Amino acid sequence: MPSEPPSETCSARIGAALFARAYVQVGLVGANVGFIQHGDALWVFLTGTAISLLWWINVTHAARMPGPWGAIPYALGAGCGTVSGMYVSGWLS
């Protein structure tokens, strides 16, 4: 049985931040693939570092949320970021 959603206002902010960071993280993954294809080592390094940093921050915050209330915004942000990354990648090609 899922736990009750967090009732604190800061929990809503944490969820929104999880969504936003996951969105940006997956967008960076799309950009990183393009940089790898073009052999741009500096941008591969920078985006790879940013991806890992955002992942670490998101995991530490998501783990503090009870039940699915951390996983849901994280997963939705990643899903939306994937779709956006697909369109951006298409525009850049």
Secondary structure, DSSP 8 states (H G I E B T S, - for coil): -------SHHHHHHHHHHHHHHHHHHHHHHHHHHHHHHT-HHHHHHHHHHHHHHHHHHHHHHTTS-GGGTHHHHHHHHHHHHHHHHHHHHHH-
